[in-house]
């Protein structure tokens, strides 16, 4: 996939982070599924990330996907959101990680959807809101 071509920019889901790593994190954006064999798949890159949280302390943000066993797979380096401030990362500051749907059998397959966890891995911090803008590529 040539990621230099223009893609389609979309706002992802916005919401409070409430689930743990055991639950696979909270959904930020759903990657469309190809409808039939032979159709090209879609991929995405996160272009903007906004985090606001009022938990009383700075929080770690983990961005990733799920594997076929529904376990969270971290794909981004750990980010830190500053308490009570809108923390914004733009495409110049974010790694160009391409989320790809890989439906290979077994836990190695990836769903491609974007998930988030805030706080310590396994311990969600309620009071963290995450918004995302993505750019999708492909058919």
C-alpha positions in Angstrom: 0.0 0.0 0.0 1.4 3.4 -1.0 0.6 5.7 2.0 1.7 8.8 0.0 -1.6 8.8 -1.9 -4.5 10.9 -0.5 -6.8 9.0 1.7 -10.2 9.8 3.3 -10.1 11.7 6.6 -12.7 10.7 9.2 -13.5 11.4 12.8 -13.5 8.3 14.9 -15.7 7.4 17.9 -15.3 9.7 20.9 -15.9 8.6 24.4 -14.8 7.9 27.9 -12.2 5.2 28.4 -13.7 2.6 30.8 -12.4 -0.9 30.0 -9.3 -2.8 30.9 -6.7 -4.5 28.8 -8.3 -7.8 29.7 -11.5 -6.5 28.0 -9.5 -5.3 25.0 -9.7 -1.6 25.5 -12.2 0.9 24.2 -13.1 1.2 20.5 -11.8 4.5 18.9 -12.4 3.7 15.2 -13.7 0.7 13.2 -11.8 -0.3 10.1 -14.3 -1.3 7.3 -14.2 -5.0 6.3 -13.9 -5.9 2.7 -17.1 -7.4 1.4 -15.8 -10.2 -0.8 -12.6 -12.0 -1.7 -10.6 -10.0 -4.3 -11.7 -6.6 -3.0 -8.9 -4.5 -1.7 -8.8 -4.0 2.0 -8.7 -0.7 3.8 -5.9 0.5 6.1 -5.7 3.6 8.3 -3.3 5.9 10.0 -4.1 8.1 13.0 -3.6 11.7 12.0 -4.9 13.5 15.2 -5.4 12.4 18.8 -7.0 14.6 21.5 -7.1 13.5 25.1 -8.8 15.2 28.0 -8.8 13.8 31.5 -9.5 15.0 35.0 -8.3 12.1 37.1 -6.0 14.2 39.4 -2.8 12.9 37.8 -1.1 12.6 34.4 -2.2 9.4 32.6 -0.6 6.9 30.2 -2.4 6.3 27.0 -2.0 3.0 25.1 -3.2 2.8 21.5 -3.4 -0.4 19.6 -5.7 -3.1 18.1 -7.0 -6.5 19.1 -5.9 -9.9 17.9 -8.2 -12.7 16.9 -8.3 -13.8 20.6 -9.7 -10.3 21.5 -6.5 -9.4 23.4 -5.2 -5.9 23.3 -2.1 -5.4 21.1 -0.2 -2.1 21.7 1.0 -0.5 18.4 1.9 3.0 19.5 4.5 4.0 21.9 3.0 4.9 25.3 1.7 8.5 25.3 1.2 10.7 28.4 -1.8 13.0 28.8 -1.5 15.9 31.2 -4.1 16.2 33.8 -6.9 18.8 33.3 -5.4 20.0 29.9 -6.5 19.1 26.4 -3.5 17.1 25.2 -3.3 17.2 21.4 -1.0 15.2 19.1 -1.1 16.0 15.4 0.3 13.9 12.5 3.7 15.5 12.8 4.0 14.2 16.3 2.4 10.8 15.9 4.1 7.7 14.6 2.9 6.6 11.2 1.6 3.3 12.3 -0.7 1.7 9.7 -3.6 -0.3 11.1 -4.3 -3.2 8.8 -7.0 -5.9 9.0 -5.3 -9.3 9.0 -7.8 -12.1 9.3 -5.2 -14.8 9.5 -6.4 -17.7 11.8 -5.1 -17.7 15.3 -4.2 -15.0 17.8 -1.6 -13.6 15.3 -4.4 -12.1 13.2 -5.3 -8.5 13.7 -8.7 -6.9 13.7 -7.4 -3.6 12.4 -9.8 -1.5 14.5 -8.2 1.1 16.8 -8.6 0.6 20.6 -7.4 2.7 23.5 -6.6 2.1 27.2 -5.8 5.0 29.7 -4.0 4.6 33.0 -1.9 1.5 33.8 -2.2 -1.6 31.7 -5.1 -3.5 33.2 -6.3 -0.7 35.4 -8.6 1.8 33.5 -8.8 5.4 34.7 -12.4 6.5 34.3 -12.4 10.3 33.6 -10.3 10.1 30.4 -11.9 11.2 27.1 -10.2 10.3 23.8 -11.0 11.6 20.3 -9.3 10.5 17.2 -9.1 11.6 13.5 -7.9 9.0 11.0 -7.0 8.8 7.4 -8.2 5.7 5.6 -6.6 4.2 2.5 -7.7 1.6 0.0 -10.9 0.4 -1.6 
